[in-house]
Amino acid sequence: MQNPSSFIQTEFVPAMNNHDLEKVVQCFDPKATITFQVAPPGFPSTLQGTEQIRGFFERMIDGFHAEPKDFQATGDQVHWTARITSNMLKQFAVDAAESEATATVKNGKIVSFIPTFPPDIVAKLQAASLSARQTTPQTGTTARPSSR
């Protein structure tokens, strides 16, 4: 079985960069968690299990690219930094982000994943989350009489 750092570098990151949603989801244990310091709009601060993790990556993987570096492993935990881009981040006025991530890998599966972003990116995500909560979804349109 691969060591945790090798697993992240040869399985998880390439699956993300290749936009292979099924492979990405397979990298996670069925009971895995993803914990955000600030959740992207539309997501809770903690995702748990395959269904929620799939839902997140379905949105994140479009246009995703990571340039990871500085991998450091301690036991089952792997920490790294990366410059990432994603169409989802671009929706929040973030063209690219320098990020950090920590994953705990057990038995060849990620059981915990914690991505973190610098304060300027966190502020943009918080503003987008606040805006999303204040905006009520439109349930339909009402025809207005013409004013002729």
N, C-alpha and C positions, 0 to 999 in steps of 0.2 A: 504494500500500500504506500502511496506517495506521502511524503511529509507535507504538513499543512501549507508551507510557503510554496512548495512546488505545485500543489493542487491549485492554489489561487492563481499562480502565474501561468500554468499550462492548461487549466480547465476553465476556471471561472472567467478570468479577464478575456481570453480569446472568445469564449461563448458570447460575452457581452459585445465585444468589438465586431463579431460576425453576425450580430443581431439574431442569434439562435435562441429564441425564447424557450423552447423545450429543453435545450441543454442547460440554459441558465437555471431554470426551475429544478432540473435534476441535480444541480450542484447543492441544493438545499435539502436538509433533513425535513421530513413531513411536518415536524413540530417546531421548526426553526423560527426565530424571531429576527425582525429588522427593527432597530430602534433609531429614531431620528432625533437630533437635538431640536430641530424645528421641522415638523412634518410638511411635506409639499401640500399645497392646497388640494383638498379632496381626500386626504389620507389621515388616519389617526397617527399619533406619535409612535405607536408600536404596531407592527404588523406581525401576525402569527399564523403559521401554517401555510400550506401550499397555495390555497385559493387566494388569500390576501397578497402573498408574495408574487404570485403570477399576475394579479391585477396591477400591482405597482410596476413590475417590469414590462408589462404590455404597454404601458404609457412611457416608461423611461427609455426603452430600448430603441425607439425610433430615432434614427440619426445619432445614436450613441457612439462615442469614441473615447477611449481612455488611453492616456500615456502614463502608465504606472512606473514608479521608481521607489527606491529606498525601502525595499522589503526587509522587515525585521521580524523574526520569529522567536517566540518564547513559549516553549511547550506547544500547546494546541492553538495558541493565538498568533495571528499574523497581522502586522500593522504595516501600512504602506501609504504613500502619497500618490496623487495622480492629478493630471490636468484632464478634465472631462468636458465633453460637449454632448448635448442632447437636445432634440427638438422640444422636449418637455421643459427643459431649463430655459430655452429661448422664449417660451411663452411667458416666462416671468422676468424677461429683460436680462437674462444671464446668458451671454454668448459662450463663455467658457468659465470654468471654475477650478481653482486649485483646491483639491479636497484631500481629506485623509479618510482612511477606513481601517477598521479593526474587525477581523473575522475570527471566530472560534471554529475550528474544524475538528470533527471527531468522526472516526470510522469513514473517512472519505467524503463527508458531507458537511456543509456549513450549518452550524446549529445557532449561531448568533452573528449578526452583521450590523455594524454601527458606522454609518457614513457621517462625516462631519465636514462643515464648510466654514470658511472664514467669516468674520462679522459682517462684511459688506454683502455677501451672498445671503447670509441669514436674514439680514434686514430686508432684502428684496423678497425672500420667501415669506417672511412675516407679513409684509405689506400685501403681498398677493393673497395670502390666507385670510387676512382681515377683509380685504376687498371682496373675496369670494363669499365670505360669511354675510357681508352686508348686502350683497346682491341677491335678490330673490329670483328664482327661475321663472321665466315667462311661461304661463300655462296655456296660452292661446292668444289669438288676436281678436279684437272686437272691431267689426266694420263700423266705420264712422260715416254718417250721412255726408254727402257732398254738399259743399256750400256754394251753390251756383246762384 
